[in-house]
Amino acid sequence: MHWLFTGHLRVDKIEVKIADLPASLRGTTLVQLSDFHYDGVRLSEAMLEQAIALSNEAEPDLVLLTGDYVTDDPTPIHQLVRRLKHLESRYGVYAVLGNHDIQLSHSQTEVTDAFTSIGVHVLWNEIAYPLGKELPLVGLADYWSREFYPAPILNQLDSTTPRIVLSHNPDTAMILQKWRVDLQLSGHTHGGHIVLPGLGPLVFHYKKLLKKLPIKWRRWASFLLGNPSKVVRYWEWAQGFHHVAENQLYVNRGLGTYRPGRLFCPPEVTVITLV
């Protein structure tokens, strides 16, 4: 997709405070990439190449991928992994799957196998320890799958142990309040695509705005914006850093772009430093 519809790629750098973070892990750098929708339409080769270069420039300890690598047909994943094999990090690349990655009956297997072929670790209701036992990395099944059931996974961890959780859909943050989640990384929303300065994503105000439009315009508004409630419930978490009760959530705006394009919502590479 042309940059006029997507905006220029932006690197967002944040520091995240982790209680009980071991001294040896202070200053750990994570890069998050999300929502590629690599299908020949929604993400340009130039932007993908730039995102990989910016990730490598950050010299991360871990690269974390939070879902929706394809859109419908999983076949493009084979071309995508040929690009993503150039991602560099000290302790590897870890990924969870999004709803688009499991859309067809064979999608999950095909996407997982493609990632595995380049050494990317796909976590589906699993715990990994790339940074050691003192900071587990939890990867959950997609929220819309039949296998999203975090209790057996998170109950394996002691409540005194800090952890990072990868979960494609940020709505899961409401459910995950039952457990300690020092940092949840999500995507899925594309930041809302159209953001009203000072007000936030347009879709957050969708219902109120629709009522104010003339009836003849409402159909076009619905066509352009779709049905926001089918994407997520909590649009207030559409992008950026949030506290959900005692837990912390960061939602990446993603790289891919749907209609009607992005406005004040640039695609994102996130560089996270743990402190």
C-alpha positions as CSV (number, residue, x, y, z in Angstrom):
1,M,0.0,0.0,0.0
2,H,1.2,3.5,-0.9
3,W,2.6,5.6,2.0
4,L,0.0,8.3,1.3
5,F,-2.6,5.8,2.8
6,T,-0.3,4.4,5.5
7,G,1.8,7.3,6.7
8,H,5.5,7.0,7.3
9,L,6.8,4.2,9.5
10,R,7.6,5.4,13.0
11,V,9.8,4.0,15.8
12,D,8.2,4.4,19.2
13,K,10.6,4.0,22.1
14,I,9.3,3.3,25.7
15,E,10.7,2.3,29.0
16,V,8.6,-0.2,31.1
17,K,9.1,-0.6,34.8
18,I,9.0,-4.3,35.9
19,A,8.8,-4.9,39.6
20,D,11.3,-7.5,40.9
21,L,13.3,-7.3,37.6
22,P,16.7,-8.9,38.3
23,A,19.6,-6.5,38.0
24,S,21.0,-8.6,35.2
25,L,18.0,-7.9,33.1
26,R,17.7,-4.2,33.6
27,G,18.2,-2.4,30.3
28,T,16.9,-5.4,28.3
29,T,15.8,-4.3,24.9
30,L,12.7,-5.8,23.2
31,V,11.4,-5.0,19.7
32,Q,7.8,-5.6,18.9
33,L,6.4,-6.0,15.4
34,S,2.8,-6.7,14.7
35,D,0.0,-7.1,12.1
36,F,1.9,-7.4,8.9
37,H,-1.0,-8.6,6.8
38,Y,1.5,-9.6,4.1
39,D,-0.7,-10.3,1.1
40,G,0.7,-8.1,-1.6
41,V,-1.7,-5.3,-0.9
42,R,-1.7,-4.1,2.7
43,L,2.1,-3.8,3.3
44,S,4.7,-2.6,0.9
45,E,8.0,-4.4,0.4
46,A,9.7,-1.1,1.1
47,M,8.1,-0.6,4.5
48,L,8.7,-4.2,5.5
49,E,12.4,-3.8,4.6
50,Q,12.5,-0.6,6.6
51,A,10.9,-2.2,9.6
52,I,13.4,-5.0,9.6
53,A,16.3,-2.5,9.3
54,L,15.0,-0.4,12.2
55,S,14.5,-3.5,14.3
56,N,18.1,-4.6,13.7
57,E,19.4,-1.0,14.3
58,A,18.0,-1.2,17.9
59,E,20.2,-4.3,18.6
60,P,17.5,-6.0,20.6
61,D,17.8,-8.8,23.0
62,L,14.5,-10.2,21.8
63,V,12.3,-9.6,18.8
64,L,8.6,-10.3,19.6
65,L,6.0,-10.7,16.9
66,T,2.3,-10.4,17.9
67,G,0.2,-11.9,15.1
68,D,-1.6,-11.4,11.9
69,Y,1.2,-12.2,9.5
70,V,-1.2,-13.0,6.6
71,T,-4.7,-11.9,5.8
72,D,-6.7,-14.8,4.4
73,D,-4.7,-17.2,2.3
74,P,-1.6,-18.3,4.4
75,T,0.5,-18.9,1.3
76,P,2.3,-15.5,1.4
77,I,3.9,-16.5,4.7
78,H,6.6,-18.4,2.8
79,Q,7.7,-15.2,1.1
80,L,7.4,-13.2,4.3
81,V,9.7,-15.5,6.3
82,R,12.3,-15.1,3.6
83,R,12.3,-11.4,4.7
84,L,12.0,-12.0,8.4
85,K,14.9,-14.4,8.6
86,H,17.1,-11.2,8.5
87,L,15.8,-10.1,11.9
88,E,18.6,-10.0,14.4
89,S,18.5,-10.4,18.2
90,R,20.7,-11.8,20.9
91,Y,18.2,-14.4,22.2
92,G,16.0,-15.1,19.3
93,V,12.6,-14.2,17.8
94,Y,9.4,-15.3,19.4
95,A,5.9,-15.1,18.0
96,V,2.2,-15.7,18.7
97,L,-0.5,-16.1,16.1
98,G,-3.4,-13.7,15.4
99,N,-7.0,-14.5,14.2
100,H,-6.0,-14.1,10.6
101,D,-3.2,-16.7,11.0
102,I,-5.8,-19.4,12.0
103,Q,-8.6,-18.3,9.6
104,L,-8.5,-21.4,7.3
105,S,-8.3,-25.0,8.5
106,H,-4.6,-25.3,7.4
107,S,-3.5,-21.8,8.2
108,Q,-2.1,-22.4,11.8
109,T,0.0,-25.3,10.7
110,E,1.3,-23.6,7.6
111,V,2.2,-20.3,9.3
112,T,3.8,-22.1,12.3
113,D,5.9,-24.4,10.1
114,A,7.1,-21.5,8.0
115,F,8.3,-19.6,11.1
116,T,9.9,-22.7,12.5
117,S,11.9,-23.2,9.3
118,I,13.7,-19.9,9.9
119,G,14.2,-20.4,13.7
120,V,11.3,-18.3,14.9
121,H,9.7,-19.8,18.0
122,V,5.9,-19.8,17.8
123,L,4.2,-20.0,21.2
124,W,0.7,-21.3,21.4
125,N,-0.3,-21.6,25.1
126,E,3.4,-22.1,26.0
127,I,6.0,-20.6,28.3
128,A,9.6,-20.0,27.1
129,Y,12.7,-18.8,28.9
130,P,14.9,-16.9,26.4
131,L,15.9,-14.5,29.1
132,G,16.2,-17.1,31.8
133,K,13.9,-18.4,34.5
134,E,13.7,-15.0,36.2
135,L,11.6,-13.5,33.4
136,P,9.4,-16.1,31.6
137,L,7.8,-15.3,28.2
138,V,4.2,-16.5,27.9
139,G,2.6,-16.9,24.5
140,L,-1.2,-17.4,24.4
141,A,-3.5,-18.9,21.8
142,D,-5.5,-16.3,19.9
143,Y,-8.5,-15.0,21.8
144,W,-10.9,-16.0,19.0
145,S,-9.6,-19.6,18.8
146,R,-11.2,-22.4,20.7
147,E,-7.9,-22.9,22.6
148,F,-7.7,-19.6,24.4
149,Y,-7.6,-20.7,28.0
150,P,-4.8,-19.0,29.9
151,A,-5.4,-20.5,33.4
152,P,-3.4,-23.7,33.0
153,I,-0.5,-21.8,31.5
154,L,-0.3,-18.8,33.9
155,N,-1.0,-20.9,37.0
156,Q,2.3,-22.7,36.3
157,L,4.1,-19.5,37.3
158,D,4.8,-18.3,40.9
159,S,3.1,-15.0,41.6
160,T,6.4,-13.6,42.7
161,T,7.9,-14.1,39.3
162,P,7.7,-11.3,36.8
163,R,6.6,-12.2,33.3
164,I,5.9,-10.9,29.8
165,V,2.8,-12.1,28.0
166,L,2.2,-12.1,24.2
167,S,-1.5,-12.0,23.3
168,H,-2.6,-10.8,19.9
169,N,-5.9,-9.3,20.9
170,P,-5.8,-6.6,23.6
171,D,-9.3,-7.4,24.9
172,T,-7.6,-10.3,26.7
173,A,-6.1,-7.8,29.1
174,M,-9.5,-7.7,30.9
175,I,-9.4,-11.5,31.4
176,L,-5.7,-11.6,32.4
177,Q,-6.3,-9.3,35.4
178,K,-6.7,-12.5,37.4
179,W,-3.0,-13.1,37.1
180,R,0.2,-11.0,37.4
181,V,1.1,-9.6,33.9
182,D,4.1,-7.3,34.1
183,L,3.9,-6.5,30.4
184,Q,1.3,-7.7,27.9
185,L,2.2,-7.1,24.3
186,S,-0.7,-7.0,21.8
187,G,-1.6,-5.7,18.3
188,H,-4.8,-6.5,16.3
189,T,-6.3,-3.0,16.3
190,H,-3.9,-1.2,13.9
191,G,-4.2,1.7,16.3
192,G,-7.7,2.4,15.1
193,H,-6.4,3.6,11.7
194,I,-7.9,7.1,11.9
195,V,-7.1,9.0,15.0
196,L,-8.6,12.4,16.0
197,P,-5.9,14.5,17.6
198,G,-6.8,15.0,21.3
199,L,-9.7,12.6,21.1
200,G,-8.1,9.2,20.1
201,P,-9.2,6.7,17.5
202,L,-12.3,7.6,15.5
203,V,-13.8,4.2,16.0
204,F,-13.9,4.9,19.8
205,H,-16.4,7.7,19.0
206,Y,-18.1,5.7,16.2
207,K,-21.6,5.3,17.6
208,K,-21.9,8.9,18.7
209,L,-20.7,10.2,15.4
210,L,-22.9,7.9,13.3
211,K,-26.0,9.3,15.0
212,K,-25.0,12.8,14.0
213,L,-24.6,12.0,10.4
214,P,-27.4,12.4,7.8
215,I,-29.0,9.0,7.2
216,K,-27.8,8.9,3.6
217,W,-24.1,9.2,4.8
218,R,-24.3,6.5,7.5
219,R,-24.1,3.6,5.0
220,W,-20.9,5.0,3.6
221,A,-19.4,5.5,7.0
222,S,-20.3,1.9,7.9
223,F,-18.7,0.8,4.6
224,L,-15.4,2.6,5.4
225,L,-15.1,1.8,9.1
226,G,-16.8,-1.6,9.2
227,N,-18.2,-2.7,12.5
228,P,-15.7,-1.7,15.2
229,S,-17.3,-3.8,17.9
230,K,-16.4,-6.9,15.9
231,V,-12.7,-6.1,16.1
232,V,-12.3,-5.3,19.8
233,R,-14.6,-4.3,22.7
234,Y,-12.1,-2.0,24.4
235,W,-11.1,0.6,21.8
236,E,-9.7,2.8,24.5
237,W,-6.7,0.3,24.4
238,A,-6.3,0.7,20.6
239,Q,-2.7,1.8,20.8
240,G,0.1,2.6,23.2
241,F,0.7,2.0,26.9
242,H,-2.1,1.3,29.4
243,H,-2.6,0.1,33.0
244,V,-5.3,-2.5,33.3
245,A,-5.8,-2.8,37.1
246,E,-2.3,-3.8,38.3
247,N,-1.1,-5.1,35.0
248,Q,0.6,-3.3,32.1
249,L,-0.5,-3.5,28.4
250,Y,1.2,-2.1,25.3
251,V,-0.6,-2.2,21.9
252,N,1.4,-1.9,18.8
253,R,-0.3,-0.1,15.8
254,G,1.0,-2.7,13.4
255,L,2.5,-2.5,9.9
256,G,-0.4,-3.5,7.6
257,T,-3.2,-1.1,6.6
258,Y,-6.8,-1.6,5.7
259,R,-9.3,0.7,4.1
260,P,-9.7,3.7,4.4
261,G,-6.0,4.0,5.2
262,R,-4.3,5.7,8.2
263,L,-4.6,9.2,9.5
264,F,-2.5,10.4,12.4
265,C,-1.8,6.7,13.1
266,P,1.5,5.7,11.5
267,P,2.7,2.1,11.3
268,E,5.0,1.2,14.2
269,V,8.1,-0.5,15.3
270,T,8.2,-0.5,19.1
271,V,11.5,-0.5,21.0
272,I,11.0,-1.4,24.7
273,T,13.6,-1.0,27.4
274,L,12.9,-2.9,30.7
275,V,13.9,-0.9,33.8
